Amino acid sequence: MTQIPNPFESIDSRLSNIEIILLQLQTGHQKIPPERESGEFMTVPQAADMLHLSVPTIYGLIHRRELSSLKRGKRVYFKRAELLKYLEDGRRNAQDPLGHGRISSTRAYKKTERS
């Protein structure tokens, strides 16, 4: 007699895979494939979430032209690679091992005296 395959076995394995994916999404441990990372477009809320900034702050950065964006109609988009570049541009280097002053790629801020 020929055995009929149990359809519940394949359903069970598929549900297990879905459960793993949902847990990864919930904890934020899902890896984005490298081919999608550089060309992926993001919306304002997604960019705000990625940069840990508020949506109004993102619009302020766009207005001051500190953050490059693309606009189609009423929607604003960002390239993921450009958001990462924005983060990298703000990097500061720590003191050197001998304790000499800070080495920084940002301009030094100088206070002006008021009379």
C-alpha positions in Angstrom: 0.0 0.0 0.0 1.3 3.5 -0.9 1.5 6.0 1.9 0.1 9.4 1.3 2.5 12.2 2.4 1.3 14.1 5.4 0.5 17.7 4.3 0.8 18.9 7.9 4.5 18.2 8.0 5.2 20.8 5.3 2.8 23.3 6.9 4.6 22.8 10.2 8.0 23.5 8.7 6.7 26.6 6.9 5.1 28.0 10.0 8.4 27.4 11.9 10.2 29.4 9.2 7.6 32.2 9.4 7.9 32.3 13.2 11.7 32.6 13.0 11.4 35.5 10.5 8.9 37.3 12.6 11.1 37.0 15.7 14.1 38.4 13.7 12.0 41.3 12.5 10.7 42.0 16.1 14.2 42.0 17.6 15.8 43.8 14.6 18.3 41.1 13.8 17.4 40.4 10.3 20.2 41.0 7.8 19.5 43.0 4.7 21.0 41.4 1.6 24.1 43.6 0.4 22.7 44.0 -3.1 19.6 45.8 -1.6 21.5 47.9 0.9 23.1 50.5 -1.4 20.3 51.1 -3.8 17.4 50.9 -1.4 15.2 54.0 -1.2 13.7 55.0 2.2 10.9 57.2 3.2 11.1 60.1 5.7 9.8 57.9 8.6 12.2 55.1 7.7 15.1 57.5 7.5 14.1 59.1 10.9 14.0 55.6 12.4 17.4 54.7 10.9 19.1 57.9 12.1 17.3 57.9 15.5 15.9 61.3 14.8 12.4 62.7 14.7 10.5 63.3 11.4 10.5 67.1 11.9 14.3 67.0 12.4 14.7 65.1 9.1 12.7 67.8 7.3 14.9 70.5 9.0 18.0 68.7 7.7 16.5 68.6 4.2 15.6 72.3 4.4 19.1 73.2 5.4 20.5 71.0 2.7 22.5 68.9 5.2 20.7 65.7 4.0 20.4 64.9 0.3 17.0 63.6 -0.8 14.9 62.8 -3.9 11.5 64.2 -4.4 8.7 62.7 -6.6 5.5 64.5 -6.4 4.7 65.1 -2.7 7.0 62.2 -1.5 10.6 62.5 -0.3 13.0 59.6 -0.6 16.5 58.9 0.6 19.2 56.4 -0.6 20.3 54.3 2.3 24.0 54.7 1.2 23.6 58.5 1.4 22.1 58.3 4.9 25.1 56.2 6.0 27.5 58.7 4.4 25.7 61.5 6.4 26.4 59.6 9.6 30.1 59.0 8.6 30.6 62.7 7.8 29.8 63.5 11.5 32.5 61.2 12.8 35.1 62.6 15.3 38.3 61.0 16.2 39.3 60.6 19.9 42.5 61.8 21.5 45.7 60.2 20.3 47.4 57.7 22.6 49.9 60.4 23.9 47.1 62.6 25.1 47.5 65.3 22.5 44.4 67.3 21.6 41.5 66.0 19.6 42.0 65.2 16.0 38.7 66.1 14.3 37.4 66.3 10.8 34.9 68.9 11.9 35.6 72.6 12.1 36.7 73.8 15.6 34.1 76.0 17.3 35.5 79.3 18.5 33.7 81.4 21.1 33.5 85.1 20.4 33.9 87.6 23.3 31.2 90.2 23.8 32.1 93.6 25.1 
